[in-house]
């Protein structure tokens, strides 16, 4: 989960200010949805070169 949060923070949520709590929720939801829509994101976070069999 920490890797997902890092990716969201760096790609969609960094260096932003929010006017209120609802805007935070909206931006987090949009970041999560865009993360899920991009092919290969989860696979890239779950696979490691050193873990190949």
C-alpha positions in Angstrom: 0.0 0.0 0.0 2.9 2.3 0.7 4.1 2.0 -2.9 0.7 2.8 -4.2 0.5 5.9 -1.9 4.0 7.0 -3.0 3.0 6.7 -6.7 -0.2 8.7 -6.2 1.6 11.3 -4.2 4.3 11.9 -6.7 2.2 11.7 -9.8 -1.1 13.4 -8.9 -1.1 14.8 -5.4 2.2 16.6 -4.8 2.6 20.3 -4.3 -1.1 21.1 -4.1 -3.2 23.0 -1.7 -6.9 22.2 -1.1 -9.7 24.5 -0.2 -11.5 22.0 2.0 -11.8 18.4 3.0 -14.2 17.5 0.1 -11.6 18.8 -2.4 -9.0 16.5 -0.8 -11.4 13.5 -1.1 -12.1 14.4 -4.8 -8.5 14.7 -5.7 -7.6 11.5 -3.9 -10.5 9.7 -5.7 -9.4 11.1 -9.1 -5.8 10.1 -8.4 -6.9 6.5 -7.4 -9.1 6.2 -10.5 -6.4 7.3 -12.9 -4.0 4.9 -11.2 -6.4 2.0 -11.7 -7.1 3.0 -15.4 -3.4 2.9 -16.4 -2.4 -0.5 -17.7 0.4 -2.2 -15.8 0.5 0.0 -12.7 -0.4 -2.8 -10.2 1.8 -5.3 -12.0 4.8 -3.0 -12.0 4.4 -2.4 -8.2 4.0 -6.1 -7.4 6.8 -7.5 -9.6 10.4 -7.4 -8.7 13.3 -8.4 -10.9 15.1 -10.1 -7.9 11.9 -12.2 -7.3 11.9 -14.1 -10.6 11.9 -17.9 -10.4 
